[in-house]
Amino acid sequence: MHVRHLQVSDFRSWELADLELEPGASVLVGRNGQGKTNLVEAIGYVATLGSHRVSSDAPLIRHGAQRAVVRTAVVNEDRELLVELEITAGKSNRARINRGPVPRPRDVLGILRTVLFAPEDLSLVRGDPSDRRRFLDEMLVLRAPRYAGVRSDYDRVLKQRSALLKTVKHSRSADLSTLDVWDGHLAKHGAELLAARLKLVRDMKDHVTSAYAEVAPESRPALISYRSSVGEIPEDRESIEDLLLAELDRVRRQEIERGVCLVGPHRDDLDLTLGELPAKGYASHGESWSFALALRLGGYELMRVDGIEPVLVLDDVFAELDRGRRRQLAKVAAAAEQVLITAAVAEDVPDELTGARFEVHGGEVRRV
């Protein structure tokens, strides 16, 4: 899988950018603020319908413009598809495949698969549980795009149930039968999401451990495990649903008193461990970087085992790594069908990653 062509208009800092890409390594070189990250962010948006830098779409639209457009030509097993996404402020986004409109933007998910490693990924180790939950859910969608709908359904139910809890909190005479209905919806969608996350962690954990051992061989072993707000989780989805319903019943009084939903996948976490200690709070800066990198590389290797060859995107990360970690990352990247790299200076990129070079400066991108 590779991106053959990228065009953006009114996306971030770009009024217009147009570049031809090819398999192998492509390096975008430019000083900070020139817009190189904006270009790979656009590619990542096509793959995930989200940004690795911001949580909403509004900042993606160039200041003063009404909409942003991203077009990518994606080649997968000799078949090429053109994906167009139109991001509009205050309105629903629109999508096209081969010039034809599709009912929902998420219908484009799965055409392009990417694994992106960026400086922001340090939050996977040092940040809040929400960062790690987002990582897991993005991996779910990359492996199986239908989970975008599962996550959307769960978020919708969670929002409605949370609003009802706040109403009940301020009105003791409220009818609780409606809450029973939303309990059922939350348990149903939550069980599907939770079962998928558990399987993902089981499938990925050995890849993460191996990747960490490669990039930080002198460090303690790295392990990942899923921690649920309801304790030990059974294997099958039906049992998980029953467990969630029982837990919702157990904490109902607390939820009504606080006006918040206390049970469900939205309160879970991915535990990261180095040796016998949690990585958060105990890992050094270098170990934290290595763990974040191992999470991304673990996901990358898992997708390759699945038979998917994702585009690997390395956004301004080589400058953050020491020589050993650069060399190990370059080794993985060199084997990718396509790897897109951004760097402030060309010298930051290891010599092993030879390929196309683009200069990004003054609102222009050109091949050199």
C-alpha positions in Angstrom: 0.0 0.0 0.0 1.3 3.5 -0.8 0.1 7.0 -1.5 0.9 8.0 -5.1 -0.4 11.6 -5.0 -1.4 14.1 -2.3 -3.2 17.4 -2.9 -4.5 19.7 -0.2 -6.2 23.0 -0.4 -6.9 25.4 2.5 -5.6 22.7 4.9 -3.7 24.1 7.9 -1.1 26.6 6.6 -1.4 25.4 3.0 -3.5 27.3 0.4 -2.5 24.7 -2.1 0.1 21.9 -2.0 0.5 19.2 -4.7 3.1 16.4 -4.6 3.7 13.1 -6.3 4.9 10.3 -4.1 6.3 6.8 -4.7 7.0 3.6 -2.8 10.0 3.6 -0.5 11.2 6.5 1.6 10.2 10.1 1.0 11.7 12.8 3.2 10.1 16.2 3.7 12.8 18.7 5.0 11.9 22.1 6.3 12.4 24.3 9.3 9.8 24.4 12.0 6.7 26.3 10.9 7.1 25.6 7.2 4.2 23.2 7.0 5.9 19.8 6.5 4.0 18.2 9.4 0.7 19.6 8.0 1.2 17.4 4.9 1.7 14.1 6.7 -1.1 15.1 9.0 -3.4 15.3 6.0 -2.4 11.8 5.0 -3.1 10.6 8.5 -6.5 12.3 8.4 -7.5 10.3 5.4 -6.6 7.1 7.2 -8.2 7.8 10.6 -10.5 10.9 10.1 -8.6 12.5 12.9 -5.5 14.4 13.6 -2.6 13.3 15.8 -2.2 16.9 16.9 -5.7 18.3 17.7 -8.9 16.7 18.9 -11.3 18.7 16.6 -11.4 19.5 12.9 -11.8 23.3 13.1 -8.0 24.0 13.4 -7.4 22.0 10.2 -9.1 24.6 8.1 -6.8 27.5 7.0 -7.5 30.7 8.7 -10.0 32.7 6.6 -11.2 29.8 4.6 -14.6 28.1 4.8 -13.4 24.6 4.1 -10.3 22.4 3.6 -10.0 19.6 1.0 -7.6 16.7 1.1 -7.2 14.4 -2.0 -5.1 11.2 -2.0 -4.5 8.6 -4.7 -4.0 5.3 -2.8 -2.5 2.3 -4.5 -3.1 -1.1 -2.9 -2.2 -4.3 -4.8 -2.2 -2.5 -8.2 -5.6 -1.0 -7.6 -5.8 2.8 -7.3 -8.5 4.7 -5.5 -8.9 8.5 -5.2 -10.2 9.6 -1.8 -11.4 13.2 -1.3 -12.4 14.6 2.0 -14.0 18.0 2.5 -13.7 19.5 6.0 -16.2 22.3 6.6 -16.4 24.5 9.7 -19.7 24.1 11.6 -21.1 21.5 9.1 -20.9 17.9 8.4 -17.8 16.8 6.5 -18.2 15.1 3.1 -16.3 12.4 1.3 -15.9 11.0 -2.2 -14.3 7.9 -3.6 -13.3 8.0 -7.3 -15.3 11.3 -7.6 -18.5 9.7 -6.4 -20.0 10.8 -3.0 -20.4 8.3 -0.2 -23.1 8.5 2.5 -20.6 9.0 5.4 -17.0 10.1 5.7 -16.2 7.0 7.7 -17.0 4.9 4.5 -13.5 5.8 3.3 -11.8 4.1 6.3 -9.7 1.1 5.3 -8.7 2.5 1.9 -5.5 3.9 3.4 -3.9 2.5 6.5 -1.1 4.4 8.2 1.0 4.0 11.4 2.3 7.4 12.6 5.0 8.1 15.1 5.3 11.7 16.3 6.6 13.7 19.2 3.1 13.9 20.6 3.3 10.1 21.2 5.2 10.7 24.4 1.8 11.2 25.9 1.1 7.5 25.3 3.4 6.9 28.2 3.3 10.1 30.3 -0.2 11.3 29.5 -3.7 10.5 30.7 -5.6 7.2 30.2 -7.6 8.9 27.4 -4.5 9.1 25.2 -3.9 5.3 25.6 -7.6 4.6 25.0 -7.5 6.6 21.8 -4.4 4.7 20.7 -6.2 1.4 21.1 -9.4 2.6 19.4 -7.4 4.0 16.4 -5.7 0.6 16.1 -9.0 -1.2 16.2 -10.3 1.0 13.3 -7.1 0.5 11.3 -7.4 -3.3 11.6 -11.2 -3.4 11.0 -12.9 -0.1 10.0 -16.3 -1.3 11.2 -15.1 -0.4 14.8 -15.5 3.3 13.9 -19.2 2.6 14.0 -18.9 0.7 17.3 -17.0 3.5 18.9 -19.4 6.1 17.6 -22.4 4.1 18.9 -20.8 3.8 22.3 -19.9 7.5 22.5 -23.5 8.4 21.5 -25.0 6.2 24.2 -22.5 7.5 26.8 -23.4 11.1 26.0 -27.1 10.4 26.3 -26.8 8.4 29.5 -24.5 11.0 31.1 -27.0 13.8 30.3 -29.8 11.7 31.9 -27.7 11.1 35.1 -27.2 14.9 35.4 -31.0 15.4 35.1 -31.8 12.7 37.7 -29.2 14.2 40.0 -31.1 17.5 40.1 -34.6 16.0 40.0 -35.2 13.2 42.6 -38.6 12.6 41.2 -37.3 11.7 37.7 -38.4 8.4 36.1 -35.6 5.9 36.4 -37.0 3.5 33.9 -35.4 5.4 31.1 -32.1 4.9 32.9 -32.6 1.2 32.7 -33.0 1.4 28.9 -29.7 3.3 28.6 -28.0 0.9 30.9 -28.9 -1.9 28.4 -27.5 0.2 25.5 -24.3 1.1 27.3 -23.7 -2.6 28.3 -24.4 -3.8 24.7 -22.1 -1.4 22.9 -19.6 -1.2 25.7 -19.2 -5.0 25.7 -18.5 -5.0 22.0 -15.9 -2.3 22.3 -14.3 -3.9 25.4 -14.1 -7.3 23.8 -12.4 -5.9 20.8 -9.8 -3.9 22.9 -9.0 -7.0 24.9 -8.3 -9.1 21.8 -6.2 -6.3 20.3 -4.0 -6.1 23.4 -3.6 -9.9 23.4 -2.7 -9.9 19.8 -0.3 -6.9 20.1 1.5 -7.4 23.4 4.3 -9.7 22.2 5.0 -7.4 19.2 5.3 -4.4 21.6 7.6 -6.4 23.9 9.8 -7.4 21.0 9.9 -3.9 19.5 11.0 -2.4 22.8 13.7 -5.0 23.3 15.1 -4.0 19.8 15.1 -0.2 20.4 16.2 -0.4 24.1 18.1 -3.7 24.5 19.8 -2.4 27.7 16.5 -1.6 29.5 14.0 -3.7 31.5 11.4 -5.7 29.6 8.3 -3.8 28.5 4.8 -5.2 29.0 1.3 -4.0 28.2 -2.0 -5.2 29.8 -5.6 -3.9 29.8 -7.0 -2.6 33.0 -10.8 -2.4 33.1 -12.9 -0.3 35.5 -14.9 -3.4 36.3 -12.0 -5.7 37.2 -11.2 -9.0 35.6 -13.0 -9.4 32.2 -14.4 -12.7 30.9 -13.6 -13.9 27.4 -16.9 -13.8 25.5 -18.9 -10.6 24.7 -22.2 -11.9 26.2 -20.6 -12.4 29.6 -18.9 -9.0 29.4 -22.4 -7.4 28.7 -23.8 -9.2 31.8 -20.9 -8.0 33.9 -21.3 -4.4 32.8 -25.1 -4.5 33.6 -24.4 -5.9 37.1 -21.8 -3.3 37.7 -24.1 -0.5 36.5 -26.7 -1.7 39.0 -24.2 -1.9 41.8 -23.0 1.7 41.4 -26.3 3.4 40.4 -26.7 5.3 43.6 -23.1 6.7 43.3 -23.7 7.7 39.7 -26.9 9.5 40.5 -25.3 11.3 43.4 -22.3 12.4 41.2 -24.2 12.8 37.9 -21.5 10.9 35.9 -21.2 7.5 34.3 -18.8 5.4 36.4 -18.8 2.2 34.4 -17.6 1.3 30.9 -14.7 1.3 28.5 -14.4 5.1 28.8 -12.9 4.6 32.2 -10.4 1.9 31.3 -6.6 2.2 30.7 -3.7 0.4 29.0 -1.1 -0.4 31.7 2.5 0.0 30.5 5.1 -1.7 32.7 8.9 -1.8 32.7 10.1 -4.7 34.7 7.9 -4.6 37.7 7.3 -0.9 37.8 4.7 1.3 35.8 6.4 3.2 33.0 4.5 6.3 33.9 6.4 8.0 36.7 9.3 5.6 36.7 10.6 5.4 33.1 13.4 7.8 32.1 13.0 10.2 29.2 14.8 7.7 26.9 12.8 4.8 28.2 9.5 6.7 27.7 10.5 7.5 24.1 11.4 3.9 23.5 8.1 2.6 24.9 6.1 5.1 22.8 8.0 4.0 19.8 7.5 0.3 20.7 3.7 0.8 20.9 3.7 2.2 17.3 6.0 -0.4 16.0 4.1 -3.1 17.7 0.9 -1.9 16.0 2.8 -1.7 12.7 4.0 -5.3 13.0 0.6 -6.6 14.0 -1.0 -5.1 10.9 1.7 -6.7 8.7 0.9 -10.1 10.4 -2.8 -9.3 9.4 -1.6 -9.1 5.8 -1.8 -5.3 5.7 1.2 -3.2 4.6 0.5 0.2 6.1 2.2 3.4 5.2 4.7 4.3 7.9 4.8 8.0 8.9 7.6 9.3 11.0 6.9 12.9 11.9 9.9 14.9 13.1 11.1 12.1 15.4 14.7 11.3 14.5 15.9 14.5 16.2 14.4 13.2 19.4 16.2 9.8 19.3 19.8 8.9 20.1 22.0 7.1 17.5 21.0 3.6 18.6 17.3 4.2 18.5 17.6 6.0 15.2 19.4 3.0 13.7 16.8 0.6 14.9 13.9 2.7 13.7 15.6 3.2 10.3 15.9 -0.6 10.0 12.2 -1.1 10.4 11.4 1.9 8.2 13.6 0.7 5.4 11.6 -2.5 5.1 8.2 -0.6 4.7 6.5 -0.4 1.3 6.3 3.3 1.9 7.7 5.5 4.6 7.1 9.3 4.9 9.5 11.2 7.0 9.6 14.8 8.1 12.8 16.5 9.5 14.0 20.0 10.2 17.4 19.2 8.6 18.3 16.3 6.3 21.2 15.3 8.6 18.6 14.0 11.1 17.5 11.2 8.8 19.7 8.1 8.8 21.6 7.3 5.6 19.8 3.9 5.4 16.6 5.8 4.4 17.6 6.8 0.9 14.8 7.9 -1.4 13.0 11.0 -2.6 13.7 14.3 -0.9 11.3 17.3 -0.8 12.1 20.8 0.4 9.3 22.6 2.2 9.8 26.3 2.5 7.9 29.5 2.0 4.5 27.9 1.3 6.0 25.6 -1.4 7.0 22.0 -1.6 9.4 20.8 -4.3 11.4 17.8 -5.0 15.2 18.2 -4.9 
